[in-house]
Amino acid sequence: MGLSAKSVWILLLFAYAAIASLLPVWVLLQPRDYINGLQLFVGLGLLYTAVLFGAPEIVAPRSTLPCRTTPRASCRCCS
């Protein structure tokens, strides 16, 4: 009489739980931290690549400093 696939998975999960309960937490979290760091660097690389190759048009004022000239009509930064 062989074990079903479901029974094998249940036994494997019990074995993992028994081993994991004896290990320190940092050993269990280390692979997750590595994957999160990898996702961060891949995401940043994709973002920088998209900005470089997409060349989005930046629409912003040349200066956000207040005008120092009295007549506002002649001011280049406010017009």
TIFI-12273 format. One line per field, with one value per residue (C-alpha): residue in one letter; y, x, z; residue number from 1. Coordinates in steps of 0.001 Angstrom, whole numbers, always signed. Example, Ala and Ser with C-alpha at 12.3 -4.5 7.8 and 13.67 -1.06 7.14 Angstrom:
code <- (A_S)
y <- (-4500_-1060)
x <- (+12300_+13670)
z <- (+7800_+7140)
pos <- (1_2)
This chain:
code <- (M_G_L_S_A_K_S_V_W_I_L_L_L_F_A_Y_A_A_I_A_S_L_L_P_V_W_V_L_L_Q_P_R_D_Y_I_N_G_L_Q_L_F_V_G_L_G_L_L_Y_T_A_V_L_F_G_A_P_E_I_V_A_P_R_S_T_L_P_C_R_T_T_P_R_A_S_C_R_C_C_S)
y <- (+0_+3181_+6690_+9127_+12373_+14288_+12168_+12688_+16479_+16405_+14402_+16802_+19805_+18181_+17447_+21059_+22389_+20186_+21396_+25046_+25096_+24300_+26855_+30500_+33006_+34715_+31453_+31216_+34900_+35116_+33704_+36040_+39064_+38024_+37732_+41104_+42763_+41167_+42414_+45908_+46057_+44570_+47044_+50006_+48834_+48550_+51992_+53635_+51846_+52990_+56600_+56510_+54870_+56376_+59905_+61444_+65158_+67042_+69942_+72147_+75795_+76737_+78270_+78188_+81165_+84313_+87167_+89885_+92373_+94954_+94816_+91283_+91597_+91765_+88786_+85688_+83193_+84306_+84624)
x <- (+0_+1710_+1302_-783_+706_-1319_+66_+3626_+3138_+1670_+4651_+7080_+5340_+5489_+9201_+9834_+7883_+9884_+13210_+12113_+10989_+14560_+16330_+16919_+14663_+17488_+18278_+14703_+14454_+17800_+16560_+13550_+15770_+18039_+15077_+13670_+17046_+17282_+13796_+14746_+17864_+16095_+13219_+15582_+17526_+14317_+13208_+16522_+16536_+12986_+13877_+17037_+15474_+11993_+13437_+10357_+9845_+10350_+7925_+8933_+9744_+13376_+13484_+11247_+12928_+10824_+11363_+13780_+12770_+10062_+8139_+6779_+6114_+9837_+10691_+11576_+10952_+7353_+6169)
z <- (+0_-1246_-18_-2037_-3309_-728_+2114_+894_+859_+4357_+5640_+3945_+5505_+8951_+8456_+7364_+10364_+12722_+11282_+11025_+14652_+15739_+13532_+14487_+12743_+10805_+9003_+7754_+6772_+4954_+1593_+1666_+2283_-589_-2974_-1844_-2420_-5845_-6734_-5604_-7791_-10820_-10418_-10119_-13173_-15198_-14036_-14981_-18341_-19065_-18248_-20383_-23432_-23062_-22807_-21185_-21711_-18477_-18115_-15202_-14613_-15082_-11627_-8593_-6945_-6493_-8931_-7883_-10542_-9952_-13244_-13521_-17251_-17999_-15812_-17834_-15051_-14430_-17999)
pos <- (1_2_3_4_5_6_7_8_9_10_11_12_13_14_15_16_17_18_19_20_21_22_23_24_25_26_27_28_29_30_31_32_33_34_35_36_37_38_39_40_41_42_43_44_45_46_47_48_49_50_51_52_53_54_55_56_57_58_59_60_61_62_63_64_65_66_67_68_69_70_71_72_73_74_75_76_77_78_79)
